[in-house]
Amino acid sequence: MRYLDYDESSVRVRPNKRGSRPRTKDRPAYQKAEIGRIITVDRGRYTAILDEDTSNERIVIAARARELRRQAIVPGDLVALVGDTSGKPDTLARLVRIEERTTLLRRSADDTDATERVVVANVDKLVIVVAAANPEPRTGFVDRALVAAYDAGIQPVLCVTKADVKDPADFLKHYEGLDFPVVISRTTTADASGVDARGADGSSARLDANALEELEELLGGCVSVVLGHSGVGKSTLVNALTGADRATGHVNAVTGRGRHTSSNALALRLGQIPGSWLIDTPGIRSFGLGLVDPDNILAAFEDLAEIATGCPRGCTHAAGEAGCALEAWAQAAPNSQPADRLASYRRLVTTEETTHEKELGAL
């Protein structure tokens, strides 16, 4: 056969042992996939609820698709499921897509770490739980949680437990310049009105009914996450609000720290209002702010953000900053409220920029 007689059809291609067809980079769209909400994650299995608040509501267990193996999937995520989504025993669906997130609460191991660790997704409110005593409250914990909430666009709610042990008034003075709800919870006596929640030893942990009603009103119709140290009464509070039976622990008398009892985050139904969820998280000991954008913190202070538009380019809004419109506004105010508000903002920004403590509760 002469050279001129050859064409492309004459070329013999030896098949590759892995297959001769090139793998396409175009993934299926999964148009018929069903959308569910992740309520917990446990050892590579994702529990989701489908057809929420309908007669066909069901719980489905799923494994994620291979192309999602490097993406974090957390409680609160809305995901697309294919395969067997009947929810029957011993069935397994396939998680193929994470829907666009509205909010994302994240942290890093410490303030210098740029690796993202996602806590929860698509939540509206962050309930920061601290105890008035046993263990002692730390402003560092609340400051860091507030910074993370403002950065994510999540509304914070501060809940102080064990207020019958110690008056939290002095602790709450640190946050007088910030505009967010504060709920004070007390453990009532056996003959008082309240909601009963059992401790790890089976003893009663009756909580003040007024505080629980206030929380239910604040969190109704929202997806909320509860964040706090071990031993502050976080899971006890969740049990009282949701009727669940999450394990609760005690505080070590020597170290003053609580013992981890919740091992994974879990979304629980809250009340009868559709769309009301409360996500209980394990006690967190480190909450790095290495991923926080200071501009997002300023945006959470709507009044300050509007005034800050008059600042010169590159203004850090720090005390003594030349030409800072916020400084001039606070000094010209007839009372101390604007100055207190500005001081609260600066303290949060300072927490994000200059603290390098790995311990969440560091002062």
Residue, then its C-alpha position, 0 to 999 in steps of 0.5 A: m500500500r502506497y503512502l498516498d493511499y493512507d488516510e485517518s481510517s487506516v490508523r489502528v488504535r490500540p485500546n487502552k486497558r482502562g477504556s478507549r473512550p475519553r471521559t467527559k468533564d460534563r457532569p449530569a445535571y440531575q434535573k429529576a433529583e429530589i431536594g432534601r435538608i441534611i440533619t446530621v452526618d455520621r461516618g460518611r452517611y448523610t441523613a436528610i429529610l425530604d418533602e419537609d412539612t408534607s404528608n410524604e415527609r421521610i428520612v433518607i440515608a445517603a452516600r455522597a457522589r465521588e465528585l463531592r468527596r472534597q466538599a464539606i457537607v454539613p447539617g443545614d445543607l440543601v442537597a440533591l438526591v438521586g437513586d432510592t429516596s424512598g426512605k425504606p430500611d436498608t436503602l441508600a440514596r446518592l447525594v449528587r449536588i449541594e444547593e447554593r448556600t444562603t449563609l455559611l458558619r465557618r471557622s479555622a483551627d487558629d487565627t493563622d490557619a487559612t483552612e476552612r472548617v464548615v460548621v453549619a450552613n443555611v442558618d438564620k440565627l446563632v444562639i451563643v450559650v454561656a453559663a453565668a458560672n460553673p464554668e465561668p463565662r469568657t468574653g473571648f468566646v462570645d466575641r469570637a462567636l459574634v465575629a463569626a456570626y456577623d461575617a456569615g450574615i447570621q443574626p446572633v442571640l446570646c443565651v446565659t444559663k445558670a443565672d440562678v448561680k450567679d448574676p450575669a449583670d457584670f458580664l453583660k455590660h461588655y455587650e451593652g453597645l451591641d444590638f442583639p437579643v439576650v435571653i437569661s435562663r435560670t434553673t427553677t426549683a421543683d415546685a416552680s413553673g418550668v420545663d423539665a429536662r433530665g441530666a446525665d444522672g437522671s436528675s431534674a434540670r427544670l428550666d425557667a418557662n419564661a426563658l424558653e418561651e422567649l427563645e421559642e418566639l425568637l427562633g420560630g420559623c428559623v433555622s438556628v444553631v446552638l454554639g457553646h462550650s461543653g458544660v454550659g447547659k447547651s444540650t439541656l437547653v436543646n432538650a427542653l426546647t425540642g423534647a429531644d434526649r441529647a446526652t448531657g454532662h457535668v463540669n469537672a470540679v478541678t479543671g472547670r471545664g465540661r465533658h464532651t457529650s454531643s459527638n456530632a451536630l444534629a438538626l432537631r425540629l423546634g415547635q410547630i411552626p414549619g421551617s423551625w429547626l435547631i441544630d445542636t453542635p458539640g462543644i467547640r474548644s477552638f474557633g479561629l478567625g483566619l477566614v473573617d473579612p473585617d468589612n463583613i463585621l462593619a456591614a452588620f452595624e448598619d448605622l456605622a456602615e452608613i457613616a463609614t462611607g464618609c471615611p477616607r479610602g483605606c481607613t481602618h476605623a481604629a482609635g485615632e485614625a486621621g479623618c475617620a468619620l466614625e471617630a468624628w461622629a462619636q465625639a460630636a454625639p450629645n451622649s455616650q451611646p454612639a461612643d459605646r457602639l463604636a467601642s463595641y465594633r472596634r473590640l470585635v475587629t480587634t478580636e479578629e485582627t490581633t488575637h492569636e489564642k487557639e483556646l476559644g474561651a481565652l480572655 
